Amino acid sequence: MFPGNFVSTAPDKAAIIRPATGEQLTYRQLDERSTRLAKYLRAAGLRPGDHIALVSSNDLRVLEVYWAALRSGLYITVVNWHLTAAEAVYVVEDCGARVLIASADAAVATGVGTAGLPLVGHRLVYGGPVAGFDDYEQALARFDASPLVDQPRGQDMLYSSGTTGRPKGIKPKLPEGQVDETMDPYTAVFAPMYGFAEDTVYLCPAPLYHAAPLRFCGTITSVGGTVVLMDRFDAERALELIQRHRVTHSQWVPTMFVRMLKLPKEVRDSYDVSSLRCAVHAAAPCQPEVKSAMIDWWGPVLYEYYASTEGSGATFIDSAQALAKPGSVGRDGVVGTVHICDEAGVELPTGETGTVWWERDERPFEYHNDAAKTDEATHPDHPTWTTSGDIGHIDADRFLYLTDRLAFTIISGGVNIYPQESENVLTLHPKVYDVAVIGVPNPEMGEEVKAVVALEPGIEPSPELERELLDYVRERVSHFKAPRSIDFTDDLPRTPTGKLVKHALRARYLPTT
């Protein structure tokens, strides 16, 4: 499964559309341009197993670079362009990239372009000049688009989002075989599960430097569908694009659902979303009330999966199952088997809460340049069991329920408190735009629970509103789990996919030394 397979049957079909600029890339263009870049990379001395890095906004050329790497047996690392220059340089250095490609509109590109990166021998930029880079289009023009004889399949090597600390590179094994003959694991699992095919029109509202958006766009272009690529998420704009392009498939995070549900009903009802067959969501558990409201609106087209960049395993749940098992992220058994263990690694009975471990035939990843972190993520007694640090339990039917991340657990007076419970409640309050619940230092209890809230436009913070919100939570969760106080803020640190960067938020409350 590979874009080049569709050049003979659908050369002028749009592989990728970028509505913000009106640009599109056909399957012929995607194949030819990724071939030219692959030849550039070979001329630069790169061989299978080597690494390239990409720092880019949501540009059509991201998929050119992606497929050039994958048809050359290379690892590609797509770097978050919202990082600081120092953070981006760390990722480029850590992954061992020998070629760096960037878009001119990625603000961090200037800092990366002038950084001393001894392994990086070649730097290309598209969309305009940037100091330290050569022109991408001129580089491609030096090579023809005649077919490559040898095209070993490469792989992405992505980095964790860094929501709990410094990003970690997750290095899978390279697949064996040619790119046009060997299916990648994401296409093998998701294409038959969600019905991705040549008639798929897939809306991508999220940044391509994250694992799921990049891999899903790769999957769609590997099966001959069309990607509609948003520059950034906007609730009403997403609905307009679904209607205009007759979108059949899409992928979301729960925060996006909340934003769309908070649009005025007359705005929501003015758009035709009947073309949707499959709305996939992941990245964070979705509140049952939010999922139910989306199913009422869009129909039974919601499909959730729970997984991680590490690829340890995955659960899946459809709309009917979600309504029958509210709060579950799905049943295991498709990709890996779940085990729930206590802090010592001892497996717990059904229904008890602990760390989520995944059993596979072999360990599916290692953290690049960090054997210690790989060991931490590997069960001490079972070398093929790995974890990304989530907390949860399974029921008698093997459905998994997530409680929170281990790193976010608040320990107050020796009791574990999972902030996700209060976050789920506050998110649905009509005056709350965004919320994070964290633990802050308390001299007596060790930590206490605090909510940090961004309010809807036009709502002013006040002591009376704080009391209203605290009472609202305490009516719905146990008092010891509920926030003891609320701070109001203009915004919360989130990645563009909606993940809270809690370590950055918590740092505001730590004592300075």
Secondary structure per residue as TSV (DSSP state, phi and psi in degrees):
chain	resnum	aa	ss	phi	psi
A	1	M	-	360.0	120.6
A	2	F	-	-167.7	139.9
A	3	P	G	-55.4	-35.1
A	4	G	G	-61.1	-21.7
A	5	N	G	-68.1	-15.5
A	6	F	G	-104.9	2.1
A	7	V	T	-65.6	-37.8
A	8	S	T	-75.0	-26.6
A	9	T	T	-101.8	-29.0
A	10	A	-	-146.3	58.9
A	11	P	T	-62.9	-32.1
A	12	D	T	-100.0	7.3
A	13	K	S	-71.8	141.4
A	14	A	E	-70.3	119.8
A	15	A	E	-82.9	-39.6
A	16	I	E	-140.8	135.4
A	17	I	E	-122.0	135.1
A	18	R	E	-116.7	93.8
A	19	P	T	-59.1	-30.6
A	20	A	T	-62.2	-29.4
A	21	T	T	-115.1	-11.6
A	22	G	T	81.1	3.8
A	23	E	E	-79.7	155.5
A	24	Q	E	-149.3	158.5
A	25	L	E	-125.1	121.4
A	26	T	E	-81.3	169.8
A	27	Y	H	-65.2	-35.4
A	28	R	H	-63.4	-46.1
A	29	Q	H	-64.1	-42.7
A	30	L	H	-61.2	-42.5
A	31	D	H	-67.4	-46.7
A	32	E	H	-67.6	-44.1
A	33	R	H	-71.0	-37.0
A	34	S	H	-69.9	-30.0
A	35	T	H	-65.4	-46.6
A	36	R	H	-59.2	-43.9
A	37	L	H	-67.0	-38.0
A	38	A	H	-59.7	-40.0
A	39	K	H	-67.6	-37.2
A	40	Y	H	-59.8	-45.0
A	41	L	H	-64.3	-37.5
A	42	R	H	-68.6	-40.2
A	43	A	H	-64.5	-27.5
A	44	A	T	-77.2	-2.3
A	45	G	T	96.4	5.1
A	46	L	-	-78.0	140.8
A	47	R	-	-130.6	163.3
A	48	P	T	-48.6	133.4
A	49	G	T	98.2	-13.9
A	50	D	-	-78.1	172.1
A	51	H	E	-123.5	143.8
A	52	I	E	-125.8	157.8
A	53	A	E	-126.2	147.2
A	54	L	E	-131.7	128.7
A	55	V	E	-120.5	106.2
A	56	S	-	-153.1	150.0
A	57	S	S	-72.6	-178.3
A	58	N	S	-75.4	83.1
A	59	D	-	-112.0	150.6
A	60	L	T	-55.3	-33.2
A	61	R	H	-71.2	-13.0
A	62	V	H	-56.3	-42.9
A	63	L	H	-72.9	-27.6
A	64	E	H	-62.8	-48.3
A	65	V	H	-65.4	-42.6
A	66	Y	H	-55.9	-50.5
A	67	W	H	-74.4	-28.1
A	68	A	H	-61.9	-40.9
A	69	A	H	-68.4	-44.7
A	70	L	H	-69.7	-21.9
A	71	R	T	-95.7	9.6
A	72	S	T	-121.3	3.4
A	73	G	T	73.1	23.3
A	74	L	-	-101.7	159.6
A	75	Y	E	-89.1	136.6
A	76	I	E	-119.5	130.6
A	77	T	E	-113.2	116.5
A	78	V	E	-95.0	122.5
A	79	V	E	-99.9	135.7
A	80	N	-	-59.6	114.9
A	81	W	T	-79.9	-1.7
A	82	H	T	-87.7	-4.0
A	83	L	S	-68.0	161.0
A	84	T	-	-70.6	165.0
A	85	A	H	-59.2	-42.0
A	86	A	H	-63.9	-40.0
A	87	E	H	-66.6	-40.9
A	88	A	H	-67.3	-40.4
A	89	V	H	-60.7	-39.5
A	90	Y	H	-57.3	-46.2
A	91	V	H	-65.5	-44.9
A	92	V	H	-61.8	-41.5
A	93	E	H	-67.6	-45.9
A	94	D	H	-64.2	-37.5
A	95	C	H	-76.0	-13.2
A	96	G	T	77.6	29.4
A	97	A	-	-62.8	136.3
A	98	R	S	-102.2	-17.1
A	99	V	E	-131.4	135.7
A	100	L	E	-121.4	128.2
A	101	I	E	-122.2	141.5
A	102	A	E	-144.9	157.6
A	103	S	E	-95.9	144.0
A	104	A	T	-65.3	-26.9
A	105	D	T	-84.8	-1.1
A	106	A	-	-80.8	108.6
A	107	A	T	-54.8	-32.3
A	108	V	T	-72.8	-15.4
A	109	A	H	-58.9	-37.3
A	110	T	H	-61.9	-44.7
A	111	G	H	-66.6	-37.5
A	112	V	H	-71.8	-36.1
A	113	G	H	-64.5	-30.2
A	114	T	T	-99.5	1.6
A	115	A	S	-77.3	150.5
A	116	G	-	-80.0	105.9
A	117	L	-	-122.6	91.3
A	118	P	T	-60.7	-28.9
A	119	L	T	-79.2	-23.5
A	120	V	-	-81.0	109.0
A	121	G	-	-94.4	-14.6
A	122	H	E	-143.3	136.5
A	123	R	E	-133.1	129.1
A	124	L	E	-124.0	146.3
A	125	V	E	-133.3	143.0
A	126	Y	E	-122.4	157.5
A	127	G	S	88.3	5.9
A	128	G	S	140.5	165.4
A	129	P	-	-77.3	144.9
A	130	V	-	-139.8	134.5
A	131	A	T	-56.9	133.7
A	132	G	T	94.2	-6.9
A	133	F	-	-116.0	149.3
A	134	D	E	-92.0	161.7
A	135	D	E	-76.5	126.9
A	136	Y	H	-61.8	-46.3
A	137	E	H	-65.6	-38.9
A	138	Q	H	-65.0	-36.9
A	139	A	H	-64.1	-44.2
A	140	L	H	-65.2	-35.1
A	141	A	H	-65.4	-17.7
A	142	R	T	-77.3	-8.6
A	143	F	S	-127.1	146.6
A	144	D	-	-86.3	173.6
A	145	A	-	-107.3	20.3
A	146	S	-	-63.8	149.9
A	147	P	-	-58.7	145.1
A	148	L	-	-82.5	142.0
A	149	V	S	-79.0	-44.5
A	150	D	-	-115.5	121.1
A	151	Q	-	-133.9	70.3
A	152	P	B	-64.9	140.6
A	153	R	-	-72.7	129.7
A	154	G	-	-93.5	-162.1
A	155	Q	E	-157.8	152.7
A	156	D	E	-80.5	149.7
A	157	M	-	-128.2	95.1
A	158	L	-	-97.8	167.4
A	159	Y	B	-114.2	142.7
A	160	S	-	-57.5	155.1
A	161	S	-	-68.5	-13.6
A	162	G	-	76.5	21.5
A	163	T	T	-68.9	-17.9
A	164	T	T	-120.5	12.1
A	165	G	S	154.7	-159.6
A	166	R	S	-66.9	138.2
A	167	P	-	-59.2	147.7
A	168	K	-	-119.7	131.1
A	169	G	B	-75.9	132.8
A	170	I	E	-112.2	108.7
A	171	K	E	-105.6	108.5
A	172	P	-	-86.1	170.2
A	173	K	-	-74.9	148.8
A	174	L	-	-71.7	139.5
A	175	P	-	-66.5	159.6
A	176	E	-	-102.3	133.1
A	177	G	S	118.3	172.9
A	178	Q	B	-80.5	152.4
A	179	V	T	-64.5	-30.9
A	180	D	T	-88.3	0.4
A	181	E	T	-120.5	-20.7
A	182	T	-	-110.7	125.2
A	183	M	-	-85.1	135.8
A	184	D	-	-74.0	158.5
A	185	P	H	-64.3	-28.2
A	186	Y	H	-71.8	-43.1
A	187	T	H	-65.2	-39.7
A	188	A	H	-60.6	-37.0
A	189	V	H	-86.5	-50.6
A	190	F	H	-83.2	-31.6
A	191	A	H	-60.1	-52.0
A	192	P	H	-70.4	-31.2
A	193	M	H	-68.1	-42.1
A	194	Y	H	-106.5	0.7
A	195	G	T	76.0	30.3
A	196	F	-	-67.8	129.0
A	197	A	S	-158.3	-171.0
A	198	E	T	-64.9	-24.1
A	199	D	T	-90.6	6.2
A	200	T	-	-73.5	133.2
A	201	V	E	-117.9	113.0
A	202	Y	E	-111.8	122.6
A	203	L	E	-91.1	124.4
A	204	C	E	-111.9	103.8
A	205	P	-	-94.0	4.9
A	206	A	S	-117.6	161.7
A	207	P	-	-70.8	142.3
A	208	L	T	-77.3	-5.0
A	209	Y	T	-80.0	-6.6
A	210	H	S	-91.2	154.4
A	211	A	H	-61.1	-54.2
A	212	A	H	-63.2	-48.7
A	213	P	H	-59.1	-43.5
A	214	L	H	-63.3	-47.9
A	215	R	H	-69.7	-35.9
A	216	F	H	-68.8	-40.3
A	217	C	H	-64.1	-37.6
A	218	G	H	-62.1	-41.9
A	219	T	H	-63.0	-45.6
A	220	I	H	-62.3	-42.4
A	221	T	H	-74.9	-15.5
A	222	S	H	-82.7	-19.2
A	223	V	T	-108.3	3.5
A	224	G	T	90.8	14.6
A	225	G	-	-85.4	-169.8
A	226	T	E	-122.2	130.8
A	227	V	E	-97.8	128.2
A	228	V	E	-103.3	109.6
A	229	L	E	-103.6	112.8
A	230	M	-	-79.9	144.2
A	231	D	S	-66.8	-38.2
A	232	R	S	-160.9	159.8
A	233	F	-	-75.5	134.3
A	234	D	-	-141.2	129.9
A	235	A	H	-59.2	-53.5
A	236	E	H	-71.4	-37.1
A	237	R	H	-60.0	-38.3
A	238	A	H	-62.3	-42.5
A	239	L	H	-64.9	-38.8
A	240	E	H	-64.1	-39.1
A	241	L	H	-70.7	-36.0
A	242	I	H	-58.2	-45.0
A	243	Q	H	-67.5	-47.1
A	244	R	H	-66.2	-42.6
A	245	H	H	-97.3	3.6
A	246	R	T	51.0	54.8
A	247	V	-	-62.2	133.7
A	248	T	-	-101.2	-31.8
A	249	H	E	-134.5	153.1
A	250	S	E	-159.1	166.2
A	251	Q	E	-137.3	140.7
A	252	W	E	-140.6	168.7
A	253	V	-	-117.0	156.1
A	254	P	H	-54.9	-33.3
A	255	T	H	-58.0	-37.1
A	256	M	H	-66.1	-40.0
A	257	F	H	-58.6	-45.7
A	258	V	H	-60.3	-43.2
A	259	R	H	-62.1	-41.5
A	260	M	H	-69.7	-39.0
A	261	L	H	-66.1	-25.9
A	262	K	T	-84.3	-2.8
A	263	L	S	-65.8	150.2
A	264	P	-	-56.3	142.4
A	265	K	H	-57.1	-36.4
A	266	E	H	-67.1	-29.2
A	267	V	H	-71.4	-47.1
A	268	R	H	-59.5	-43.3
A	269	D	H	-73.0	-13.0
A	270	S	T	-81.1	-7.7
A	271	Y	S	-110.2	140.0
A	272	D	-	-90.4	111.6
A	273	V	-	-111.5	19.1
A	274	S	T	-69.4	-14.2
A	275	S	T	-73.3	-17.7
A	276	L	-	-66.1	126.5
A	277	R	S	-105.2	-26.6
A	278	C	E	-154.1	115.7
A	279	A	E	-113.3	101.8
A	280	V	E	-84.9	140.3
A	281	H	E	-139.5	152.5
A	282	A	-	-164.5	-161.9
A	283	A	S	83.8	-32.2
A	284	A	S	-158.6	150.9
A	285	P	-	-61.2	143.3
A	286	C	-	-100.0	129.2
A	287	Q	-	-57.3	137.4
A	288	P	H	-54.6	-38.0
A	289	E	H	-66.0	-37.8
A	290	V	H	-67.5	-45.6
A	291	K	H	-63.2	-43.0
A	292	S	H	-61.0	-41.5
A	293	A	H	-65.2	-38.0
A	294	M	H	-67.9	-38.8
A	295	I	H	-66.8	-38.8
A	296	D	H	-59.5	-36.9
A	297	W	H	-81.6	-51.6
A	298	W	H	-95.4	-12.6
A	299	G	-	92.0	-179.6
A	300	P	S	-78.7	54.7
A	301	V	-	-108.8	2.4
A	302	L	E	-82.2	131.6
A	303	Y	E	-133.2	120.4
A	304	E	E	-105.0	143.5
A	305	Y	E	-131.0	151.7
A	306	Y	E	-118.8	124.7
A	307	A	-	-158.6	-172.3
A	308	S	-	-144.9	165.3
A	309	T	T	-58.6	-30.7
A	310	E	T	-64.2	-24.5
A	311	G	-	72.4	29.1
A	312	S	-	-63.6	-38.5
A	313	G	-	-179.4	-176.8
A	314	A	E	-157.7	147.6
A	315	T	E	-116.7	159.5
A	316	F	E	-139.9	145.5
A	317	I	E	-150.2	136.1
A	318	D	-	-98.0	-176.6
A	319	S	H	-65.6	-44.5
A	320	A	H	-63.3	-42.6
A	321	Q	H	-65.3	-38.2
A	322	A	H	-63.8	-38.2
A	323	L	H	-70.8	-32.0
A	324	A	H	-79.8	-27.6
A	325	K	S	-125.4	66.8
A	326	P	T	-58.7	131.7
A	327	G	T	94.4	-12.9
A	328	S	-	-78.6	149.1
A	329	V	-	-99.9	4.9
A	330	G	E	121.4	178.2
A	331	R	E	-102.2	143.7
A	332	D	E	-82.7	-176.5
A	333	G	E	110.1	-19.2
A	334	V	E	-83.7	-49.8
A	335	V	E	-127.9	91.6
A	336	G	-	89.0	164.0
A	337	T	E	-118.9	133.6
A	338	V	E	-84.5	139.5
A	339	H	E	-129.8	134.5
A	340	I	E	-104.1	123.6
A	341	C	E	-127.4	155.7
A	342	D	-	-82.3	-174.4
A	343	E	T	-64.0	-23.5
A	344	A	T	-88.8	-1.1
A	345	G	S	89.1	7.0
A	346	V	-	-82.7	131.3
A	347	E	B	-68.0	137.3
A	348	L	-	-99.6	156.5
A	349	P	-	-67.4	162.5
A	350	T	T	-53.7	133.3
A	351	G	T	95.1	-16.4
A	352	E	-	-89.6	148.2
A	353	T	-	-92.5	136.2
A	354	G	E	-168.2	-166.1
A	355	T	E	-74.9	138.0
A	356	V	E	-86.5	117.8
A	357	W	E	-113.2	146.7
A	358	W	E	-114.9	129.0
A	359	E	E	-98.4	127.6
A	360	R	-	-129.2	172.1
A	361	D	S	-65.2	-32.8
A	362	E	S	-146.9	160.0
A	363	R	-	-64.5	125.0
A	364	P	-	-83.6	-5.6
A	365	F	-	-157.7	169.9
A	366	E	E	-142.7	151.4
A	367	Y	E	-80.3	125.2
A	368	H	T	-62.5	128.4
A	369	N	T	60.4	25.1
A	370	D	-	-150.2	76.4
A	371	A	H	-63.5	-31.4
A	372	A	H	-65.0	-42.8
A	373	K	H	-67.8	-34.3
A	374	T	H	-62.9	-42.1
A	375	D	H	-64.4	-39.5
A	376	E	H	-62.2	-32.7
A	377	A	T	-87.4	0.4
A	378	T	B	-109.2	133.4
A	379	H	-	-62.2	136.5
A	380	P	S	-63.5	-25.6
A	381	D	S	-109.9	-8.7
A	382	H	-	-134.8	97.9
A	383	P	T	-66.8	-10.9
A	384	T	T	-104.1	6.9
A	385	W	E	-98.1	130.2
A	386	T	E	-132.8	161.6
A	387	T	-	-141.8	152.1
A	388	S	-	-108.3	10.2
A	389	G	S	92.0	17.6
A	390	D	E	-83.4	153.8
A	391	I	E	-114.6	137.3
A	392	G	E	-176.2	-169.4
A	393	H	E	-146.7	162.3
A	394	I	E	-116.5	153.0
A	395	D	-	-98.6	-174.5
A	396	A	T	-66.1	-19.5
A	397	D	T	-96.8	10.5
A	398	R	-	72.4	21.4
A	399	F	E	-85.7	136.0
A	400	L	E	-97.4	138.3
A	401	Y	E	-123.4	124.4
A	402	L	E	-92.7	137.7
A	403	T	E	-97.7	-44.4
A	404	D	E	177.5	-174.8
A	405	R	E	-90.9	142.4
A	406	L	G	-56.2	-39.5
A	407	A	G	-67.9	-18.8
A	408	F	G	-96.3	-5.1
A	409	T	-	-60.0	133.1
A	410	I	E	-98.8	129.2
A	411	I	E	-110.9	107.3
A	412	S	E	-120.2	115.4
A	413	G	T	61.3	30.2
A	414	G	T	83.0	2.1
A	415	V	E	-104.0	133.4
A	416	N	E	-78.6	128.4
A	417	I	E	-123.6	131.0
A	418	Y	-	-104.0	111.1
A	419	P	T	-64.4	-19.3
A	420	Q	H	-57.7	-32.6
A	421	E	H	-60.7	-48.7
A	422	S	H	-70.8	-35.5
A	423	E	H	-60.8	-43.2
A	424	N	H	-60.3	-37.9
A	425	V	H	-70.4	-49.9
A	426	L	H	-66.9	-31.4
A	427	T	H	-56.7	-32.2
A	428	L	T	-87.5	-4.8
A	429	H	S	-69.1	133.7
A	430	P	T	-63.2	-20.1
A	431	K	T	-93.2	-4.5
A	432	V	E	-99.4	125.5
A	433	Y	E	-90.2	-41.9
A	434	D	E	-153.4	154.9
A	435	V	E	-153.3	146.2
A	436	A	E	-135.3	140.8
A	437	V	E	-116.2	127.3
A	438	I	E	-135.8	166.9
A	439	G	E	-96.9	133.5
A	440	V	E	-122.1	154.9
A	441	P	E	-58.8	139.2
A	442	N	E	-137.5	122.9
A	443	P	T	-63.2	-25.7
A	444	E	T	-93.6	-44.9
A	445	M	T	-97.0	-5.9
A	446	G	E	89.9	-61.0
A	447	E	E	-139.2	154.0
A	448	E	E	-128.9	160.2
A	449	V	E	-88.7	128.1
A	450	K	E	-129.6	139.6
A	451	A	E	-102.5	138.6
A	452	V	E	-117.1	120.1
A	453	V	E	-123.2	133.5
A	454	A	E	-102.0	130.5
A	455	L	E	-92.4	157.2
A	456	E	-	-62.2	151.3
A	457	P	T	-54.1	136.3
A	458	G	T	89.4	-8.5
A	459	I	-	-96.2	128.3
A	460	E	-	-101.3	138.4
A	461	P	-	-69.8	150.3
A	462	S	-	-165.0	159.6
A	463	P	H	-58.8	-33.4
A	464	E	H	-67.5	-38.5
A	465	L	H	-69.5	-37.8
A	466	E	H	-58.2	-45.2
A	467	R	H	-64.2	-39.5
A	468	E	H	-60.3	-44.5
A	469	L	H	-70.6	-39.9
A	470	L	H	-62.8	-43.1
A	471	D	H	-64.3	-37.8
A	472	Y	H	-60.2	-42.6
A	473	V	H	-69.4	-44.3
A	474	R	H	-68.1	-19.7
A	475	E	T	-73.9	-14.7
A	476	R	T	-121.0	-17.9
A	477	V	S	-134.0	162.0
A	478	S	-	-58.5	144.8
A	479	H	T	-60.2	-36.5
A	480	F	T	-68.7	-19.6
A	481	K	T	-89.3	-19.8
A	482	A	S	-78.6	155.0
A	483	P	-	-60.1	144.4
A	484	R	S	-89.9	-17.9
A	485	S	E	-155.8	162.9
A	486	I	E	-131.2	131.1
A	487	D	E	-105.6	140.6
A	488	F	E	-101.4	141.5
A	489	T	-	-141.5	163.0
A	490	D	S	-77.0	-33.0
A	491	D	-	-158.7	164.0
A	492	L	-	-117.3	148.1
A	493	P	-	-72.5	108.3
A	494	R	B	-128.3	149.3
A	495	T	-	-72.6	160.9
A	496	P	T	-61.1	-16.2
A	497	T	T	-87.6	-1.0
A	498	G	S	101.7	-0.2
A	499	K	-	-77.2	133.5
A	500	L	B	-70.6	134.7
A	501	V	-	-94.8	80.1
A	502	K	H	-70.0	-30.1
A	503	H	H	-64.8	-32.7
A	504	A	H	-70.1	-39.1
A	505	L	H	-68.1	-45.3
A	506	R	H	-63.5	-30.4
A	507	A	H	-61.4	-26.3
A	508	R	T	-65.9	-22.7
A	509	Y	T	-105.7	-2.2
A	510	L	S	-80.6	144.1
A	511	P	-	-64.8	140.5
A	512	T	-	-84.1	147.1
A	513	T	-	-108.5	360.0
